[in-house]
Amino acid sequence: MVIERLLNVNDVAGLLGVSIHTVYAWAARGQLPVVKVGTRTMFESREIQRWVRERSRPEATAVEGVLEQPPSKCAASSS
């Protein structure tokens, strides 16, 4: 089994271009796949990629490339 780094709410909000409040709301309604770690709401990168793919037009899936980068590159690429 490969354990991947989990994304936090800020990571997902930045990648999707929405507020952290929106991410929490989607997660609470079961619209966004979450992993609870204690009291923290976390996200698996591959599940977020799948979620985006299922809801996107083919030309709008460019966010997938960003999700596959390590976190340090994500922050640098969004500047």
C-alpha positions in Angstrom: 0.0 0.0 0.0 1.2 3.5 -0.9 0.4 6.2 1.5 0.1 9.6 -0.3 0.3 13.0 1.3 -3.1 14.3 2.3 -4.2 17.7 1.3 -5.7 20.1 3.8 -8.6 22.5 3.4 -6.3 25.4 2.4 -4.6 23.2 -0.3 -7.9 22.1 -1.8 -9.4 25.6 -1.7 -6.4 27.0 -3.5 -6.4 24.3 -6.1 -10.1 24.7 -6.8 -10.1 28.4 -6.6 -12.8 28.6 -3.9 -12.9 29.7 -0.3 -12.1 27.4 2.6 -15.7 27.9 3.7 -16.9 26.5 0.4 -14.6 23.5 0.8 -16.0 22.8 4.3 -19.6 23.2 3.1 -19.1 20.8 0.2 -17.4 18.3 2.5 -20.1 18.6 5.1 -22.8 17.9 2.5 -20.9 14.9 1.2 -20.2 16.6 -2.1 -16.4 16.4 -1.8 -14.6 13.2 -0.7 -13.0 13.6 2.7 -10.7 11.8 5.1 -11.2 12.6 8.7 -7.9 12.5 10.7 -9.0 13.0 14.3 -10.9 16.3 14.1 -9.1 17.4 10.9 -10.8 17.4 7.5 -8.2 16.1 4.9 -8.4 15.1 1.3 -6.7 12.5 -0.9 -5.2 14.0 -4.0 -6.3 11.2 -6.2 -9.9 11.6 -5.0 -9.9 15.3 -5.6 -8.5 14.7 -9.1 -11.3 12.2 -9.7 -13.9 14.6 -8.3 -12.7 17.4 -10.6 -12.6 15.1 -13.6 -16.2 13.9 -13.0 -17.4 17.5 -12.9 -15.3 19.1 -15.6 -15.5 19.6 -19.3 -12.5 17.9 -21.0 -10.8 21.2 -21.6 -11.2 22.3 -18.0 -9.1 19.5 -16.4 -5.8 21.4 -16.3 -6.0 21.4 -12.5 -5.1 17.7 -12.6 -1.5 18.6 -13.4 -1.3 21.0 -10.5 -2.7 18.3 -8.1 0.0 15.9 -9.1 2.8 18.2 -8.1 4.3 18.2 -4.6 2.9 20.9 -2.3 5.9 23.2 -2.6 5.5 23.3 -6.4 1.7 24.0 -6.1 2.4 27.1 -4.1 5.0 28.3 -6.5 2.9 27.7 -9.6 0.0 29.7 -8.2 2.1 32.8 -7.6 
